[in-house]
Amino acid sequence: MTTTRELGTQPDRVRAAHQKLAPVFDQIAATAVSREAAGELDRDAVHALRDAGYTRLRVPEEYGGAGLSFEEASWFLVALGRADSNLAQALRAHWLHVEDVLSRPADDPATPEFRDRWLRRIGEGAIVGNALTERGNVRGQTVTRLHTTERRDAEGYPVRVLTGEKFYSTGAAYADWILVSATDDDGQPVSAAVPSTAPGITIVDDWDGFGQQLTASGTTRFASTPVPHADIAPPGDGPDSGGRVAFGQALAQYVHLAVLTGIGQAVVEEGAGYVRSRTRGFSHGAAELPGQDPQVLHVVGHASSQIFGARAAFAAILPELARQLQAESDGRILPEIDVDRLYLSVYQAQQVIAPAVLATATAIFEVGGASAASASRGLDRHWRNARVLASHNPLIYRARIIGDWEVNATPVERSYTVGTPGQQQ
């Protein structure tokens, strides 16, 4: 996040948040290896983060939050990625939803009620997860349906119910509210939010990835689950629609990059700590102890420099992301060229950060012998977690998009859909 010395230059609100969260981050980092080895979702850790204010960092003070700016809060996201990337990723939907709420256009008549409702919920401790992606869908459509029934709710609105199954529903098992993408009665994409305790919801921890194992990214099923009328978004307005920066890949990828940067910091710190702890060296080494061996020091120094570059790339995208999110909140329309350049910079940062972290997470094993592979150290988790995070949005596609911009000035893609190619309805 930042050093104690650097905190002296930060606003009081940042120092106050650090004071509350630093002990929680330390405890999470100290138990990360054992929790991953046990393979159990740790809701207590998520609740500790919530109670210390992590889920409310960006929420205005009048709603019970810390009132941090976008850039200030972003380094706390990196810090959680450093402590345990599972938990940082598990709370990704929550983080993104808060930015959606804060950047809703001020000139939209629906914004005040929407904003007030969600800031109150989150300020009171609500945690948000998602159930967006599914298997077997046609690209651009979902199998999950939002049906209108003949029944009416207490306010006289038709009762709508969700039916379907989602996979990669990150954070759902930790959440109080679940964001869901669906197709409505007219075949239009729609998004909704439902309480995680609503009837007909089944959450299964069956994510089988070799990394990010404790992100609660498994299956969520909905069986005629009622949806509050006020929590149904208009057709076409929802996560990854690309209609706003808050709904596009610039912001979604930003969270991945923050977590990857945090993983890189953890690799360097744990690698250096491992070298300091070693009392045995190799007969063919360049010094009696690994901590004095110039070859070993070179590996650690190179790793540190790689992650310095990753942090710099992450820092570089923050000001423009913050500016464009604020512009959306103000109801200002930004020039298309500005939005293109924002997305371009995020995709360029991805090309820097992900390879640097993956290479560092591999190279750090060069500083030790077989003991570096001990499961009790858990150094392998960093590469596994980074590899899975980097696979969410393949680098090869983003590199091609960047090249197409540089050569042909082709507008930069802002969203994407997944699924089976086929006739879209």
C-alpha positions in Angstrom: 0.0 0.0 0.0 2.5 2.6 1.2 5.3 2.9 3.8 4.9 4.4 7.2 7.1 7.3 6.1 5.0 7.9 3.0 1.8 8.0 5.2 3.1 11.3 6.6 2.3 13.0 3.3 -1.2 11.5 3.0 -4.5 13.1 4.0 -5.8 12.3 7.5 -8.5 10.1 6.0 -5.9 7.8 4.3 -3.9 7.5 7.6 -7.0 6.7 9.5 -8.0 3.9 7.0 -4.5 2.5 7.1 -4.5 2.4 10.9 -7.7 0.3 10.9 -6.8 -2.0 8.0 -3.0 -2.6 8.4 -3.5 -5.1 11.3 -6.2 -6.9 9.3 -4.0 -7.1 6.2 -1.1 -8.4 8.4 -3.3 -11.1 9.9 -4.7 -12.1 6.5 -1.2 -12.4 5.1 0.1 -14.4 8.1 -2.7 -17.0 7.6 -2.9 -17.0 3.8 -0.9 -20.2 3.3 -2.7 -22.2 5.9 -6.1 -21.1 4.7 -5.3 -22.0 1.1 -3.9 -25.4 2.3 -7.2 -26.0 4.2 -9.2 -25.1 1.1 -12.0 -23.5 3.1 -13.8 -20.2 2.4 -12.9 -17.8 5.2 -15.9 -15.6 5.8 -14.4 -14.4 9.1 -11.6 -12.8 7.1 -14.1 -11.0 4.8 -16.1 -9.8 7.8 -12.9 -8.5 9.4 -12.2 -6.5 6.3 -15.7 -5.2 6.3 -15.6 -4.3 10.0 -12.3 -2.4 9.5 -13.8 -0.4 6.6 -12.3 -2.0 3.5 -15.7 -2.4 1.8 -16.5 1.2 2.5 -13.3 3.0 1.5 -14.9 4.9 -1.3 -18.3 5.4 0.4 -18.8 9.1 1.5 -18.4 9.8 5.2 -22.1 10.7 5.6 -23.0 7.1 4.7 -20.5 5.6 7.1 -17.5 5.3 4.7 -13.9 6.6 4.7 -14.6 9.0 1.8 -11.3 8.1 0.0 -10.6 9.3 -3.6 -10.4 6.7 -6.4 -6.6 6.9 -6.4 -6.3 6.8 -2.6 -8.5 3.7 -2.4 -6.7 1.9 -5.2 -3.6 1.3 -3.2 -5.6 -0.4 -0.5 -6.8 -2.8 -3.2 -3.2 -3.5 -4.1 -2.4 -4.1 -0.4 -5.1 -6.7 -0.1 -3.8 -8.4 -3.2 -0.4 -8.5 -1.5 -1.9 -10.0 1.7 -4.2 -12.6 -0.1 -5.1 -12.3 -3.7 -8.0 -14.7 -3.1 -9.9 -12.2 -1.0 -9.0 -9.3 -3.2 -10.5 -11.1 -6.2 -13.5 -12.3 -4.2 -14.4 -8.7 -3.4 -13.9 -7.6 -7.0 -17.6 -7.3 -7.8 -18.1 -5.3 -4.7 -15.3 -2.9 -5.6 -16.7 -2.4 -9.1 -20.2 -2.0 -7.9 -19.2 0.8 -5.6 -17.6 2.6 -8.5 -20.8 2.1 -10.6 -22.9 3.6 -7.8 -20.5 6.6 -7.4 -20.2 7.4 -11.1 -23.9 7.2 -12.0 -24.7 10.3 -14.1 -26.0 13.2 -11.9 -28.4 14.2 -14.6 -30.2 10.9 -14.7 -33.5 11.1 -12.8 -33.0 7.6 -11.4 -29.5 8.4 -9.9 -30.4 10.0 -6.6 -32.6 7.1 -5.4 -30.3 4.4 -6.8 -27.2 6.1 -5.3 -28.8 6.7 -1.9 -30.2 3.1 -1.7 -26.8 1.4 -2.4 -24.6 3.8 -0.4 -26.8 3.1 2.6 -26.7 -0.6 2.1 -22.9 -0.7 1.7 -22.4 1.9 4.4 -24.3 -0.4 6.8 -22.0 -3.3 5.9 -23.6 -5.0 2.8 -21.1 -7.0 0.6 -21.8 -7.4 -3.1 -20.9 -10.5 -5.2 -21.8 -11.4 -8.7 -23.3 -14.2 -10.9 -22.7 -12.9 -14.4 -21.0 -15.6 -16.5 -22.4 -19.0 -17.4 -21.7 -22.0 -19.5 -23.6 -23.0 -22.6 -24.9 -19.5 -23.6 -24.9 -18.0 -27.0 -22.5 -15.1 -27.2 -24.3 -11.9 -26.1 -27.2 -13.8 -24.5 -27.7 -15.6 -21.2 -29.5 -18.8 -20.4 -30.7 -17.2 -17.2 -34.1 -15.6 -17.6 -35.9 -12.9 -15.7 -39.6 -13.8 -16.1 -42.6 -11.6 -15.3 -45.2 -13.4 -13.3 -48.9 -12.7 -12.9 -48.4 -12.0 -9.2 -48.0 -8.4 -7.8 -45.8 -7.3 -4.9 -46.9 -5.1 -2.0 -46.3 -2.0 -4.1 -48.4 -3.3 -7.0 -45.5 -4.1 -9.3 -45.4 -7.4 -11.2 -43.3 -9.9 -9.5 -40.2 -11.0 -11.5 -38.3 -14.1 -10.9 -34.8 -15.4 -12.0 -34.3 -18.9 -13.3 -31.0 -20.2 -14.4 -27.5 -21.2 -13.5 -24.2 -19.2 -13.4 -20.6 -20.1 -13.2 -17.6 -18.0 -12.2 -19.9 -16.3 -9.8 -17.0 -14.6 -7.9 -17.6 -13.7 -4.3 -21.2 -14.9 -4.2 -20.6 -17.1 -1.2 -19.3 -14.1 0.7 -22.0 -11.7 -0.3 -25.2 -10.2 1.0 -26.3 -9.1 -2.5 -25.6 -10.8 -5.8 -25.5 -9.0 -9.1 -27.0 -11.1 -11.9 -27.1 -10.8 -15.7 -30.2 -12.2 -17.4 -32.4 -12.0 -20.5 -35.9 -10.5 -20.0 -39.3 -11.4 -21.5 -38.4 -9.5 -24.6 -35.1 -11.2 -25.1 -33.1 -8.1 -24.0 -30.1 -8.3 -21.7 -30.9 -7.0 -18.2 -29.1 -6.9 -14.9 -30.5 -7.2 -11.4 -29.5 -7.5 -7.8 -30.9 -10.0 -5.4 -30.3 -10.7 -1.7 -28.1 -13.8 -1.3 -30.7 -15.1 1.2 -33.6 -14.9 -1.3 -35.7 -18.0 -1.9 -34.5 -20.4 -4.7 -30.7 -19.5 -4.5 -28.2 -22.3 -4.2 -24.5 -21.4 -4.0 -22.0 -24.2 -4.7 -18.2 -23.8 -4.0 -17.2 -25.9 -7.0 -14.6 -23.7 -8.7 -11.8 -26.1 -9.8 -9.1 -23.8 -11.0 -5.5 -24.5 -9.8 -5.3 -20.9 -8.6 -7.6 -18.3 -6.9 -9.2 -21.3 -5.2 -10.8 -19.4 -2.3 -12.6 -16.7 -4.4 -16.0 -18.4 -4.1 -16.1 -18.4 -7.9 -18.3 -21.5 -8.4 -21.8 -22.2 -9.4 -24.9 -20.2 -8.4 -28.4 -21.5 -9.2 -31.6 -19.5 -9.3 -35.0 -21.3 -9.1 -37.8 -18.8 -9.5 -35.9 -16.4 -7.2 -37.9 -13.2 -6.7 -36.1 -9.9 -7.6 -36.9 -6.6 -5.9 -38.5 -4.2 -8.5 -36.2 -1.4 -7.6 -33.1 -3.5 -8.1 -33.7 -4.3 -11.8 -31.6 -2.2 -14.2 -33.0 -1.0 -17.5 -32.3 -3.3 -20.5 -28.8 -3.0 -21.9 -27.6 -1.2 -18.8 -25.3 -3.4 -16.7 -21.9 -4.9 -16.1 -19.6 -5.0 -19.2 -22.1 -3.3 -21.5 -19.3 -0.8 -22.2 -21.8 2.0 -22.2 -19.9 3.8 -19.4 -16.3 3.4 -18.1 -17.8 1.9 -15.0 -19.4 -0.8 -17.2 -16.4 -1.5 -19.4 -13.2 -3.4 -19.4 -11.0 -0.5 -18.4 -12.4 -0.6 -14.9 -12.8 -4.4 -14.8 -9.2 -4.9 -15.9 -8.0 -2.3 -13.4 -9.0 -4.6 -10.5 -7.1 -7.5 -12.0 -4.1 -5.3 -12.4 -4.2 -4.1 -8.8 -4.4 -7.6 -7.5 -1.6 -8.8 -9.8 0.6 -5.9 -8.6 -0.1 -6.9 -5.0 0.9 -10.5 -5.8 4.2 -9.2 -7.3 4.9 -7.3 -4.1 4.2 -10.4 -2.0 6.6 -12.5 -4.2 9.5 -10.0 -3.7 8.9 -9.7 0.0 8.5 -13.4 0.7 11.4 -14.2 -1.6 13.7 -11.8 0.2 12.5 -13.1 3.6 13.2 -16.7 2.4 16.8 -15.7 1.4 17.4 -14.0 4.8 16.3 -17.1 6.6 18.6 -19.5 4.8 21.6 -20.8 6.7 22.7 -23.4 4.2 24.3 -22.7 0.8 25.6 -24.6 -2.2 29.2 -25.7 -2.5 29.3 -24.2 -5.9 27.6 -20.9 -4.9 29.5 -17.6 -4.9 29.3 -17.1 -1.1 29.0 -19.0 2.1 25.4 -17.9 2.7 22.7 -17.3 0.0 22.1 -13.8 1.5 25.6 -12.9 0.5 25.6 -14.6 -2.9 25.7 -12.0 -5.7 23.8 -14.4 -8.0 21.0 -14.8 -5.5 21.0 -11.0 -4.8 20.7 -10.4 -8.5 17.6 -12.5 -8.7 16.0 -10.7 -5.9 17.1 -7.3 -7.2 15.8 -8.0 -10.7 12.4 -9.2 -9.2 12.2 -6.0 -7.2 12.8 -4.0 -10.3 10.2 -5.8 -12.3 7.6 -5.2 -9.6 8.7 -1.5 -9.4 7.8 -1.4 -13.1 4.5 -3.1 -12.4 3.6 -0.6 -9.7 4.6 2.3 -12.0 2.3 1.0 -14.8 -0.6 0.6 -12.4 -0.1 4.1 -11.0 0.0 5.5 -14.5 -3.6 4.4 -15.3 -5.2 5.8 -12.1 -5.5 9.6 -12.8 -7.3 9.2 -16.1 -9.6 6.4 -14.8 -10.4 8.7 -11.9 -11.0 11.7 -14.2 -13.3 9.8 -16.5 -15.3 8.2 -13.7 -15.8 11.7 -12.3 -16.9 13.0 -15.7 -19.5 10.2 -15.9 -20.8 11.2 -12.4 -21.0 14.8 -13.5 -22.9 13.9 -16.6 -20.2 15.2 -18.9 -19.7 13.5 -22.3 -16.0 12.9 -22.9 -14.5 12.9 -26.4 -14.3 9.4 -27.9 -10.6 9.8 -28.4 -10.1 10.3 -24.7 -12.0 7.1 -23.9 -10.1 5.2 -26.5 -6.8 6.4 -25.0 -8.0 5.4 -21.5 -8.8 1.8 -22.6 -5.5 1.7 -24.6 -3.5 2.7 -21.5 -5.2 0.0 -19.3 -4.5 -2.7 -22.0 -0.9 -1.5 -22.3 -0.5 -1.7 -18.5 -1.9 -5.3 -18.7 0.9 -6.1 -21.1 3.5 -4.8 -18.6 2.1 -6.0 -15.3 0.9 -9.5 -16.0 4.1 -10.8 -17.7 6.3 -9.1 -15.0 4.4 -10.7 -12.2 4.3 -14.1 -13.8 8.0 -14.0 -14.6 8.9 -12.9 -11.1 6.7 -15.5 -9.5 8.7 -18.1 -11.4 12.2 -16.6 -11.1 12.0 -16.3 -7.3 12.5 -20.1 -7.0 16.0 -19.6 -8.3 17.1 -18.2 -4.9 16.8 -21.5 -3.1 17.0 -25.2 -3.4 14.3 -27.8 -2.9 13.1 -26.1 0.3 11.7 -23.2 -1.8 9.2 -25.7 -3.1 8.0 -26.6 0.4 4.2 -26.5 0.6 4.5 -24.9 4.0 6.0 -21.8 2.4 3.3 -21.7 -0.3 5.5 -19.8 -2.8 3.8 -21.7 -5.6 0.4 -20.0 -4.8 1.7 -16.7 -6.2 2.3 -18.1 -9.7 -0.9 -20.1 -9.7 -3.0 -17.2 -8.6 -1.3 -14.8 -11.0 -1.6 -17.2 -13.8 -5.4 -17.6 -13.3 -5.9 -13.8 -12.9 -3.9 -13.1 -16.1 -6.0 -15.8 -17.9 -9.3 -14.0 -17.3 -8.7 -11.6 -20.2 -6.1 -13.2 -22.5 -3.1 -11.0 -23.2 -2.9 -12.0 -26.9 -6.2 -10.4 -27.7 -5.4 -7.2 -25.9 -2.0 -7.0 -27.7 -3.7 -7.3 -31.0 -6.2 -4.5 -30.1 -3.3 -2.3 -29.2 -1.5 -3.0 -32.5 -4.7 -2.4 -34.4 -4.9 1.0 -32.8 -1.3 1.9 -33.5 -1.3 0.8 -37.1 -4.9 1.4 -38.2 -6.3 3.8 -35.6 -9.1 1.2 -35.0 -11.3 2.3 -32.0 -10.4 0.3 -28.9 -12.8 -2.4 -27.7 -14.5 -1.5 -24.5 -16.5 -4.6 -23.6 -16.7 -8.2 -24.7 -19.1 -11.1 -24.6 -18.3 -14.8 -24.1 -20.2 -17.9 -25.1 -20.9 -20.2 -28.1 -20.9 -18.5 -31.5 -24.5 -18.6 -32.9 -27.5 -16.6 -33.9 -28.1 -13.9 -31.4 -31.7 -13.3 -30.5 
